[in-house]
Amino acid sequence: MQYIDHGELETGTGPLDDVATWMLENLHRPLTLAEIGRQAALSTRTLNRRFHAATGFTPLHWLRVQRVVMAQSLLEQTDLPIDHVAERVGFGSALTLRQHFARQLGTTPQAYRAAFGMT
């Protein structure tokens, strides 16, 4: 598997730490940029600028990366069906999970589970 930059926030980034934690706690929900901005008490433009400066990603891109990371963990540690994994991480459908998984990892959720899942 190739290395993925998870866009980690550095400790002490203040409001961005809080909003990133909130985003991770709400991965299962269909979050919008406006909702994330409200949570951070920032305009969407300011949020995008500050988040990108801190992580190298826009908030929505970072969210997609984190959803794939969580899907990887679920595929490794559970035998949940792919569609349930997709719902748990906020992609909504197995098709959407497969698309993002392929884009970020160059493989499918099924192939990933076969290589790294529980045996």
C-alpha positions as CSV (number, residue, x, y, z in Angstrom):
1,M,0.0,0.0,0.0
2,Q,1.1,3.5,-0.6
3,Y,1.7,6.1,2.1
4,I,-1.1,8.5,2.8
5,D,-0.7,11.9,4.4
6,H,-3.6,12.0,6.9
7,G,-3.3,15.8,7.2
8,E,-2.6,15.7,10.9
9,L,-3.3,19.0,12.8
10,E,-0.4,20.1,15.0
11,T,-1.2,20.2,18.7
12,G,-2.1,23.7,19.9
13,T,-3.9,24.9,16.7
14,G,-6.8,26.0,18.9
15,P,-10.1,26.2,17.2
16,L,-9.0,24.0,14.4
17,D,-8.1,21.2,16.8
18,D,-11.6,21.5,18.2
19,V,-13.4,21.5,14.8
20,A,-11.2,18.6,13.6
21,T,-12.2,16.6,16.7
22,W,-15.8,17.5,16.1
23,M,-15.5,16.4,12.4
24,L,-14.0,13.0,13.5
25,E,-16.8,12.5,16.0
26,N,-19.4,13.2,13.2
27,L,-17.8,11.3,10.3
28,H,-21.0,9.3,9.9
29,R,-23.0,12.5,9.1
30,P,-23.1,14.3,5.8
31,L,-21.2,17.4,6.9
32,T,-21.2,20.6,4.8
33,L,-18.6,23.3,4.7
34,A,-21.1,25.8,6.1
35,E,-21.8,23.5,9.0
36,I,-18.1,23.0,9.7
37,G,-17.6,26.7,9.5
38,R,-20.4,27.3,12.0
39,Q,-18.8,24.8,14.3
40,A,-15.5,26.6,14.0
41,A,-17.1,30.0,14.3
42,L,-15.4,31.0,11.1
43,S,-16.6,32.0,7.6
44,T,-16.2,29.3,5.1
45,R,-13.5,31.3,3.3
46,T,-11.5,31.8,6.5
47,L,-12.0,28.2,7.5
48,N,-10.7,27.0,4.2
49,R,-7.7,29.2,4.4
50,R,-6.7,28.4,8.0
51,F,-7.4,24.7,7.6
52,H,-5.4,24.5,4.5
53,A,-2.5,26.3,6.1
54,A,-2.6,23.9,9.1
55,T,-3.1,20.6,7.2
56,G,-2.4,21.1,3.6
57,F,-6.0,20.2,2.8
58,T,-9.3,21.9,2.6
59,P,-11.7,20.8,5.4
60,L,-13.8,18.7,3.0
61,H,-10.8,17.0,1.5
62,W,-9.4,16.3,5.0
63,L,-12.8,14.9,5.9
64,R,-12.7,12.5,2.9
65,V,-9.2,11.4,3.9
66,Q,-10.3,10.7,7.5
67,R,-13.3,8.8,6.3
68,V,-11.1,6.5,4.2
69,V,-8.7,6.1,7.2
70,M,-11.7,5.1,9.4
71,A,-12.9,2.7,6.7
72,Q,-9.5,1.1,6.6
73,S,-9.7,0.6,10.4
74,L,-13.2,-1.0,10.2
75,L,-12.1,-3.2,7.3
76,E,-9.1,-4.4,9.3
77,Q,-10.9,-4.9,12.6
78,T,-14.4,-6.0,11.8
79,D,-16.3,-8.2,9.4
80,L,-19.0,-5.6,8.7
81,P,-20.4,-5.6,5.2
82,I,-18.9,-2.9,2.9
83,D,-22.2,-1.0,2.7
84,H,-22.3,-0.8,6.6
85,V,-18.7,0.4,6.6
86,A,-19.6,3.1,4.1
87,E,-22.6,4.2,6.2
88,R,-20.5,4.3,9.4
89,V,-17.8,6.5,7.9
90,G,-20.3,8.9,6.2
91,F,-20.0,7.9,2.6
92,G,-23.6,6.7,2.5
93,S,-23.1,4.0,-0.1
94,A,-20.6,1.2,-1.0
95,L,-20.2,2.8,-4.4
96,T,-19.0,6.1,-3.0
97,L,-16.7,4.3,-0.5
98,R,-15.2,2.3,-3.4
99,Q,-14.6,5.5,-5.5
100,H,-12.8,7.3,-2.7
101,F,-10.9,4.2,-1.6
102,A,-9.7,3.7,-5.2
103,R,-8.7,7.4,-5.5
104,Q,-6.8,7.5,-2.2
105,L,-5.4,3.9,-2.0
106,G,-5.5,2.6,-5.5
107,T,-7.4,-0.5,-4.4
108,T,-10.9,-1.7,-3.5
109,P,-12.3,-2.1,0.0
110,Q,-12.6,-5.8,-0.6
111,A,-9.0,-6.2,-1.7
112,Y,-7.9,-4.1,1.2
113,R,-9.8,-6.3,3.6
114,A,-8.4,-9.5,2.0
115,A,-4.9,-8.1,2.5
116,F,-5.2,-6.5,6.0
117,G,-8.4,-7.8,7.6
118,M,-9.0,-10.2,10.3
119,T,-8.1,-13.8,9.5
